Amino acid sequence: MYIERVTVTDEARAVIDQLREKHGELIFHQSGGCCDGSAPMCFQKGDFLIGSRDLCLGEIHGCRFYMAPDQFEFYRNMQITIGVTPGRGSSFSLEIPLGLRFMTLSRVFEDSELENVRPVGA
């Protein structure tokens, strides 16, 4: 059994459900510094062009989660948890009109976990 590279809080799951009901299938992309800095951004599938080099780190609550390969080098040995907090970011992410913003929390994998971390897909 793999240890996931990306997970999601229950609060963020509820927001994803709300956004999915309105917008349909969703994806996430970890922003690399534009607008809101390095924030997870949620888009309706097809509204954001996934780059040919972007990596899929896994799924959160049925949504594929992508990141650019150069940014992944910083996260290679970390588990990312997507949470949500009140506040309005300056990104183009779908939750912004709700007065909320997704946020990335990370922790370094323990040495004992590294061999069981889910491989990265393209």
C-alpha positions as CSV (number, residue, x, y, z in Angstrom):
1,M,0.0,0.0,0.0
2,Y,1.4,3.4,-1.0
3,I,1.7,6.5,1.1
4,E,0.1,9.3,-0.8
5,R,2.0,12.3,-1.9
6,V,-1.0,14.5,-1.6
7,T,-4.0,14.3,0.8
8,V,-6.9,16.6,1.7
9,T,-8.6,17.7,4.9
10,D,-12.3,17.0,5.5
11,E,-13.1,20.7,5.3
12,A,-11.4,21.0,1.9
13,R,-13.4,17.9,0.8
14,A,-16.6,19.7,1.6
15,V,-15.6,22.7,-0.5
16,I,-14.5,20.4,-3.4
17,D,-18.0,18.8,-3.2
18,Q,-19.6,22.2,-3.4
19,L,-17.4,23.3,-6.4
20,R,-18.0,20.0,-8.2
21,E,-21.7,20.4,-7.9
22,K,-21.5,23.8,-9.6
23,H,-18.6,23.2,-12.1
24,G,-18.4,19.5,-12.7
25,E,-15.1,17.6,-12.9
26,L,-12.2,19.5,-11.3
27,I,-8.4,19.4,-11.2
28,F,-5.8,21.0,-9.0
29,H,-2.5,22.6,-9.9
30,Q,0.0,23.8,-7.4
31,S,0.8,27.3,-8.6
32,G,4.5,28.1,-9.0
33,G,4.5,31.7,-7.8
34,C,2.1,33.7,-9.9
35,C,-0.6,35.8,-8.3
36,D,-1.0,34.2,-4.8
37,G,2.5,32.8,-4.6
38,S,2.7,29.0,-4.4
39,A,-1.0,28.2,-3.7
40,P,-3.0,25.2,-4.8
41,M,-5.5,26.3,-7.5
42,C,-8.7,24.5,-8.4
43,F,-10.1,24.6,-12.0
44,Q,-12.9,23.0,-13.9
45,K,-11.3,20.2,-16.0
46,G,-10.4,21.7,-19.3
47,D,-10.2,25.3,-18.1
48,F,-6.5,25.0,-17.3
49,L,-3.9,23.7,-19.7
50,I,-1.8,21.1,-18.1
51,G,1.8,21.3,-19.4
52,S,3.3,18.4,-21.2
53,R,6.0,18.3,-18.4
54,D,3.6,18.7,-15.5
55,L,3.5,15.8,-13.1
56,C,0.5,14.2,-11.5
57,L,1.2,13.6,-7.8
58,G,-2.1,11.7,-7.3
59,E,-5.7,12.5,-6.6
60,I,-7.5,14.4,-3.8
61,H,-11.2,13.6,-3.4
62,G,-11.5,12.5,-7.0
63,C,-9.5,15.4,-8.5
64,R,-6.1,14.9,-10.1
65,F,-3.4,17.1,-8.6
66,Y,-0.6,18.5,-10.8
67,M,2.7,20.3,-10.2
68,A,5.5,21.6,-12.5
69,P,8.6,19.4,-12.4
70,D,11.0,22.1,-11.2
71,Q,8.6,22.9,-8.3
72,F,8.3,19.1,-7.5
73,E,12.1,19.1,-6.8
74,F,11.3,21.1,-3.6
75,Y,8.4,18.8,-2.7
76,R,9.9,15.5,-3.7
77,N,10.4,14.3,-0.1
78,M,7.2,15.9,1.3
79,Q,3.6,15.0,1.8
80,I,1.2,17.7,0.8
81,T,-2.1,18.2,2.5
82,I,-4.7,20.5,0.9
83,G,-6.7,22.5,3.4
84,V,-9.0,25.5,3.2
85,T,-9.2,28.7,5.2
86,P,-11.4,31.8,5.2
87,G,-10.0,34.7,3.2
88,R,-9.8,35.9,-0.3
89,G,-6.8,35.1,-2.3
90,S,-5.8,36.8,-5.5
91,S,-5.7,33.7,-7.6
92,F,-8.1,32.4,-10.3
93,S,-9.0,29.3,-8.3
94,L,-12.7,28.4,-8.1
95,E,-13.1,28.7,-4.4
96,I,-12.2,32.4,-4.2
97,P,-15.8,33.7,-4.8
98,L,-16.8,31.7,-1.7
99,G,-14.6,33.8,0.5
100,L,-12.3,30.8,1.0
101,R,-8.9,29.8,-0.3
102,F,-7.2,26.4,-0.5
103,M,-3.8,26.2,1.1
104,T,-0.9,23.8,1.0
105,L,0.4,22.2,4.2
106,S,3.5,20.0,3.9
107,R,5.5,17.7,6.0
108,V,8.8,15.9,5.3
109,F,8.4,12.1,4.9
110,E,10.1,10.0,7.5
111,D,13.0,8.0,6.2
112,S,11.0,4.8,6.8
113,E,8.2,6.1,4.6
114,L,10.2,7.0,1.5
115,E,10.3,3.5,-0.1
116,N,6.5,3.3,0.1
117,V,5.6,6.7,-1.4
118,R,3.3,6.7,-4.4
119,P,5.3,7.1,-7.6
120,V,4.7,10.3,-9.6
121,G,2.8,10.0,-12.8
122,A,2.8,12.3,-15.8
